[in-house]
Amino acid sequence: MFRGLFLVPSGVKIIYFLYKGIKHMSYARHLPVLMYHHVSDKPGQITLSPRTFRAQMKWLAESGWKTVTAAEVEAFYHGARLPRKSVMLTFDGGWLDNWLQVFPVLQEFNLHAHLFLVTSLISDGPVRIPAGEPVYSHDECQMLVKQGRAGEVMLRWSEVREMHLSGLVEFHSHTHTHRRWDQKPVSRNPSDLLRVDILLSRKRMREMLGYCSQHLCWPEGWYCSDYIHVAEELGFTYLYTTERRMNNPVIGSQRIGRINTKERKNVGWLKRRLFYHTTPGFSSLLARHKRPRRIAD
């Protein structure tokens, strides 16, 4: 006779989860990680326009969002508290537009970001200025890289150092070659080839920057348990995917999920995503009901 009392409408459940999390509102239970690639006037699937990117960064700064450092991320996974409105900004590849378009905006709003470098594609030479630099789409950038002209569309170590010295940008490994070894017709074990790839990246970063962090981003977001084992053996314990998932200390840092950013007319889309990922109750429901989804790199 009391069975009906336990049939709680879904709306009531949401209110309950929200109420349950109110006492934790000051601190982050989940850390949203935003994933960017290009910021350019040439549109593309993984490209934001300079206007959209600046609008997103302006909103983050004016709305009181804290853009976290690697040390803060590591402390979070070891149980330290972060403000509820904490977010991590990540950029994959090491494209030239990250220097020409992204860095000035980070400086303007005093925001902290993380760039994952494909170290074999980063070249030497003086820093460049926006005036006179050609603008390429992502497909055109990839074509130039294949033609051996990566220096025209990728960062230079001089630009990497300038951003690093600013204190606003940290650099991490995206491997040395960005190759999907599982797709290569080779006789050697893909995990062994990945090991060499990561070691070369680590060596290069130490040579050029004097350090290599414990943070690694998988090429094209692809990984397996063997890859995770290799990375951890080499000292990389914060592993970034292209999957949509919740990030917290309970889940661990082996499969850090990220939110794929999109070209939009306004920042409403970003507001909603960050609200869902940081509001107690909503974040709990997402963690329970949203399966990880891998996004192409």
C-alpha positions as CSV (number, residue, x, y, z in Angstrom):
1,M,0.0,0.0,0.0
2,F,3.0,2.3,0.5
3,R,4.6,1.5,-2.9
4,G,3.5,4.7,-4.5
5,L,5.4,6.8,-2.0
6,F,8.6,5.6,-3.5
7,L,7.8,6.6,-7.0
8,V,9.5,10.0,-6.9
9,P,9.2,12.2,-10.0
10,S,12.5,13.0,-11.7
11,G,12.1,16.8,-11.0
12,V,11.9,16.1,-7.3
13,K,15.1,14.0,-7.6
14,I,16.9,16.9,-9.2
15,I,15.8,19.3,-6.4
16,Y,16.9,16.7,-3.8
17,F,20.4,16.4,-5.3
18,L,20.7,20.2,-5.5
19,Y,19.7,20.6,-1.9
20,K,22.0,17.8,-0.9
21,G,25.0,19.7,-2.4
22,I,24.3,23.2,-1.1
23,K,26.6,22.8,1.9
24,H,29.4,22.1,-0.6
25,M,28.8,25.0,-2.9
26,S,32.0,26.8,-2.0
27,Y,34.2,24.0,-3.2
28,A,34.6,22.1,-6.5
29,R,33.5,18.5,-6.5
30,H,34.3,18.1,-10.2
31,L,36.8,20.0,-12.3
32,P,35.7,20.9,-15.8
33,V,38.5,20.9,-18.4
34,L,37.9,22.9,-21.6
35,M,39.5,21.6,-24.8
36,Y,40.7,24.0,-27.6
37,H,42.8,23.5,-30.7
38,H,42.7,26.5,-33.1
39,V,41.6,30.1,-32.7
40,S,41.5,31.5,-36.2
41,D,39.4,33.4,-38.8
42,K,39.4,30.3,-41.0
43,P,36.4,28.2,-39.7
44,G,36.7,24.5,-39.0
45,Q,35.4,21.7,-36.8
46,I,38.0,22.2,-34.1
47,T,38.5,26.0,-34.7
48,L,37.0,28.9,-32.8
49,S,36.9,32.4,-34.2
50,P,39.0,35.1,-32.4
51,R,35.7,36.8,-31.5
52,T,34.1,33.7,-30.0
53,F,37.3,32.8,-28.1
54,R,37.7,36.3,-26.6
55,A,34.0,36.4,-25.6
56,Q,34.4,33.1,-23.8
57,M,37.6,34.3,-21.9
58,K,36.0,37.6,-21.1
59,W,33.0,35.9,-19.6
60,L,35.2,33.5,-17.5
61,A,37.2,36.4,-16.2
62,E,34.2,38.7,-15.4
63,S,32.2,35.8,-13.9
64,G,34.9,35.0,-11.4
65,W,36.1,31.7,-12.8
66,K,39.5,30.5,-11.5
67,T,41.7,29.0,-14.3
68,V,43.8,26.4,-12.5
69,T,47.5,25.6,-12.7
70,A,49.0,22.2,-13.0
71,A,50.0,22.2,-9.3
72,E,46.4,23.0,-8.4
73,V,45.1,20.2,-10.5
74,E,47.6,17.8,-8.9
75,A,46.6,19.0,-5.4
76,F,42.9,18.6,-6.3
77,Y,43.4,15.0,-7.2
78,H,45.2,14.5,-3.9
79,G,42.3,15.8,-1.9
80,A,42.9,19.6,-1.8
81,R,40.0,21.9,-2.2
82,L,39.4,24.2,-5.2
83,P,36.9,27.0,-5.5
84,R,33.6,25.8,-7.0
85,K,34.1,28.0,-10.0
86,S,37.4,26.4,-11.1
87,V,38.1,25.4,-14.7
88,M,41.2,24.2,-16.7
89,L,41.9,25.6,-20.1
90,T,43.8,23.2,-22.5
91,F,45.0,23.6,-26.1
92,D,46.2,20.7,-28.2
93,G,49.0,20.5,-30.7
94,G,51.0,23.7,-30.4
95,W,49.6,25.6,-33.3
96,L,51.0,29.1,-34.2
97,D,47.6,30.7,-33.7
98,N,47.9,29.8,-30.0
99,W,50.7,32.4,-29.9
100,L,49.2,34.9,-32.2
101,Q,45.5,34.8,-31.1
102,V,45.3,32.9,-27.8
103,F,48.1,34.3,-25.8
104,P,47.2,38.0,-26.1
105,V,43.7,37.2,-24.8
106,L,45.1,35.3,-21.9
107,Q,47.3,38.3,-21.0
108,E,44.3,40.7,-21.4
109,F,42.2,38.8,-18.9
110,N,45.0,37.3,-16.8
111,L,43.9,33.7,-17.4
112,H,46.0,30.6,-16.9
113,A,46.2,27.9,-19.7
114,H,47.9,24.7,-20.7
115,L,49.3,23.8,-24.1
116,F,50.1,20.2,-25.1
117,L,53.0,20.2,-27.6
118,V,53.8,17.8,-30.4
119,T,57.5,18.3,-29.7
120,S,58.8,17.1,-33.1
121,L,56.9,19.9,-34.8
122,I,58.1,22.8,-32.7
123,S,60.9,24.6,-34.5
124,D,63.6,27.2,-33.8
125,G,63.5,30.9,-34.9
126,P,62.5,34.3,-33.6
127,V,59.1,35.1,-32.3
128,R,56.5,36.2,-34.9
129,I,54.0,39.0,-34.8
130,P,50.4,38.8,-36.2
131,A,50.9,41.4,-39.0
132,G,51.7,39.7,-42.2
133,E,51.3,36.1,-41.0
134,P,49.1,34.0,-43.3
135,V,46.0,32.4,-41.8
136,Y,45.3,28.7,-42.6
137,S,42.4,26.3,-41.9
138,H,43.1,23.2,-39.9
139,D,43.1,21.1,-43.0
140,E,45.6,23.4,-44.6
141,C,47.7,23.3,-41.5
142,Q,47.8,19.5,-41.6
143,M,48.7,19.5,-45.3
144,L,51.6,21.8,-44.6
145,V,52.8,19.6,-41.8
146,K,52.7,16.6,-44.1
147,Q,54.7,18.6,-46.7
148,G,57.5,19.2,-44.1
149,R,56.4,22.9,-43.6
150,A,55.4,22.6,-40.0
151,G,57.4,25.7,-39.1
152,E,54.8,27.8,-41.0
153,V,51.9,26.8,-38.8
154,M,53.3,25.4,-35.5
155,L,54.9,27.3,-32.6
156,R,58.6,28.0,-32.2
157,W,60.5,27.4,-29.0
158,S,61.1,31.1,-28.7
159,E,57.3,31.7,-28.6
160,V,56.9,28.8,-26.2
161,R,59.5,30.3,-23.8
162,E,57.9,33.7,-24.0
163,M,54.5,32.3,-23.0
164,H,56.1,30.2,-20.3
165,L,58.0,33.1,-18.8
166,S,54.8,35.1,-18.5
167,G,53.6,32.6,-15.9
168,L,50.2,32.3,-17.6
169,V,50.9,29.2,-19.8
170,E,52.2,25.8,-18.9
171,F,53.4,23.2,-21.4
172,H,52.9,19.5,-21.4
173,S,53.5,16.5,-23.7
174,H,51.2,15.6,-26.6
175,T,53.9,13.0,-27.5
176,H,56.8,13.6,-30.0
177,T,55.1,12.7,-33.2
178,H,51.3,12.6,-32.5
179,R,51.2,9.2,-34.2
180,R,48.5,6.6,-33.6
181,W,50.8,3.6,-33.3
182,D,47.8,1.2,-33.1
183,Q,47.1,2.1,-36.7
184,K,50.6,1.8,-38.1
185,P,51.5,-1.4,-40.1
186,V,54.6,-2.1,-38.0
187,S,56.0,-5.3,-36.6
188,R,56.9,-3.9,-33.2
189,N,54.4,-3.7,-30.3
190,P,52.5,-0.4,-30.4
191,S,53.1,0.1,-26.7
192,D,56.8,-0.1,-27.2
193,L,56.6,2.5,-30.0
194,L,54.5,4.7,-27.8
195,R,57.2,4.4,-25.1
196,V,59.9,5.7,-27.4
197,D,57.5,8.5,-28.6
198,I,56.9,9.7,-25.1
199,L,60.5,9.4,-24.1
200,L,61.6,11.6,-27.1
201,S,58.9,14.2,-26.1
202,R,60.1,14.2,-22.5
203,K,63.7,14.6,-23.5
204,R,63.0,17.4,-25.9
205,M,60.9,19.4,-23.4
206,R,63.6,19.0,-20.7
207,E,66.2,20.3,-23.2
208,M,64.2,23.3,-24.4
209,L,62.3,24.3,-21.2
210,G,64.2,22.7,-18.4
211,Y,61.3,20.6,-17.2
212,C,58.7,18.1,-18.3
213,S,55.5,17.8,-16.3
214,Q,53.5,14.7,-15.3
215,H,50.6,15.7,-17.7
216,L,50.2,13.9,-21.0
217,C,47.5,14.3,-23.7
218,W,46.8,11.3,-26.0
219,P,47.1,11.8,-29.8
220,E,43.6,11.9,-31.2
221,G,42.4,11.0,-27.8
222,W,43.1,7.3,-28.3
223,Y,44.4,5.1,-25.5
224,C,44.1,1.7,-23.9
225,S,45.1,0.1,-20.6
226,D,48.5,-0.8,-22.0
227,Y,49.1,2.8,-23.0
228,I,48.1,4.0,-19.5
229,H,50.6,1.5,-18.0
230,V,53.4,2.8,-20.3
231,A,52.6,6.5,-19.5
232,E,52.6,5.9,-15.7
233,E,55.8,3.9,-15.9
234,L,57.4,7.0,-17.5
235,G,56.1,9.3,-14.8
236,F,52.9,10.6,-16.4
237,T,50.1,10.3,-14.0
238,Y,47.6,13.0,-15.3
239,L,46.3,11.6,-18.6
240,Y,44.0,13.7,-20.8
241,T,41.4,12.2,-23.2
242,T,39.0,13.7,-25.6
243,E,36.1,12.0,-23.8
244,R,33.3,13.8,-22.1
245,R,33.4,12.7,-18.5
246,M,33.3,14.1,-14.9
247,N,36.7,14.7,-13.2
248,N,37.2,14.2,-9.5
249,P,39.6,12.5,-7.1
250,V,37.4,9.5,-6.7
251,I,37.5,8.7,-10.4
252,G,41.2,9.5,-10.6
253,S,43.5,11.1,-13.0
254,Q,44.1,8.3,-15.5
255,R,41.3,9.3,-17.8
256,I,40.7,13.1,-17.5
257,G,37.7,14.1,-19.5
258,R,37.4,17.4,-21.4
259,I,34.6,19.6,-22.8
260,N,35.0,20.1,-26.5
261,T,34.5,23.8,-27.2
262,K,32.5,25.0,-30.1
263,E,31.9,28.0,-32.3
264,R,28.8,29.7,-31.0
265,K,27.1,33.1,-31.5
266,N,27.2,33.8,-27.7
267,V,28.6,32.3,-24.5
268,G,25.3,30.7,-23.4
269,W,26.5,27.2,-24.5
270,L,29.7,27.5,-22.3
271,K,27.7,28.9,-19.3
272,R,25.4,25.9,-19.4
273,R,28.2,23.3,-19.7
274,L,30.1,24.8,-16.8
275,F,26.9,25.0,-14.7
276,Y,26.1,21.4,-15.3
277,H,29.7,20.3,-14.5
278,T,30.1,22.3,-11.3
279,T,26.7,22.7,-9.7
280,P,26.2,20.1,-6.9
281,G,23.3,17.8,-7.8
282,F,23.5,18.4,-11.5
283,S,27.1,17.3,-11.6
284,S,26.2,14.2,-9.5
285,L,23.4,13.3,-12.0
286,L,25.7,13.8,-15.0
287,A,28.3,11.6,-13.4
288,R,25.7,8.9,-12.9
289,H,23.9,9.1,-16.2
290,K,26.3,10.4,-18.9
291,R,28.5,7.9,-20.4
292,P,32.0,9.0,-21.6
293,R,32.0,10.1,-25.2
294,R,35.2,10.3,-27.3
295,I,35.5,13.3,-29.6
296,A,37.8,13.3,-32.6
297,D,41.1,15.2,-32.2
